[in-house]
């Protein structure tokens, strides 16, 4: 077994960061899908009822632009917190292992 060098540590950190970022990007896509479905269904509901009740539908619409922006920011903040936590954790440990050459070649 080899002690993790700074280069190896950077490779490991980059790999974990990539996976965390992909996870939180996926959460953003899911949020967008939910928002789109919500908007489609509220539009259908509005078309199905008399116009006099449209203001009630507008009032019930909780998933508006501001809510979407709030949730988007929350996902990004949580992702950044996860990245910081992962980076801090990596600093706390000394890990001994041997990287496969595959990862070293990708970063070169």
N, C-alpha and C positions, 0 to 999 in steps of 0.2 A: 504494500500500500504506500501511496505517496501522500505527503502533506499537501493540502490545497495551496497552490500559489495564488498570487494576486490575479494573474491571468485566468486561472481556473475559477476563482471566486467570481470574477466578472462574467465569465461565461455562464455560470450557474445563476447568477443574479439576473442576467439578461433573459435567460430562458424562463425563469419564474415570472419576471415582469411581463414578458410577452403573453404568457398564459393568463395572467391576471387581467391584462388589458383586453384580451380577446373575450374573456368571461364578461367583463363589464360592458364591452361593446355589444355583446349579445343581449344583455339586459336592456340596453337602450333600444335595440331592434324590437324586443318584445314589448316595451313600453309604447313604441310607435305603432305597432300592430294593434295593441289594445286601444289606443287612442283612435286609430282609424276605424276599428270595429264599432267603438262607442259612437263616433260621429255618424257612421252609416246608419246605425240602429236608431239614433235619436232623430235623424232626418226622416227615416221611414215612419217613425211614430208621429212626427209632426205632420207628415203628409196624410196620415190616416185619421186625424182628428180635425174637428172644425177649427178655423183660424182663431176663433175667440179664445181657444185654450192654448194657443202657441206660447203665450207669455208664461204659462205654468211649466211648459216643457223647457223653455229657456231657463227658468228659475231652478228646475231640477237638474240641469246639466252641470254636474260637478266636475267633469273631466274637460274643462275648458283650457284655453291656451296657458293661462297662469298656472293651473294645476300641473299641466304637462311640463312646463319649464321648471317648476318646483321639484317634481319627481326626477326629471333629467339631471338637475343639479345635485340632487341627493344621491343618485346612482354614481355620478362622477366623483362626488366627495367621498363616498364609501370606497370607491375604487382607489382613489389616491391614498386614503387611510390604509387600505390593505397593502398597497405598494410600500408605503413608509414603514408599516409594521414588518413586512417581509424583509426590507432592507436592514432595519434595526435588528431583527432576529438573526440575520446572517452574520452580523458583526459580533454577536454574543458567543458564537460557536467556532470551534476548530474542528474541521471535518477532514477525515483522511479517506481518500478514495482515488481511483484512477479514472479519468474521463476517457471515453472512447474517442478516438481521433476524429470521428465524424463531426463532433461539435467544434473542435478546434479548427477544422478545415472550413466550416461554415462562416466563422468569424474573421477569417484571414482575408 
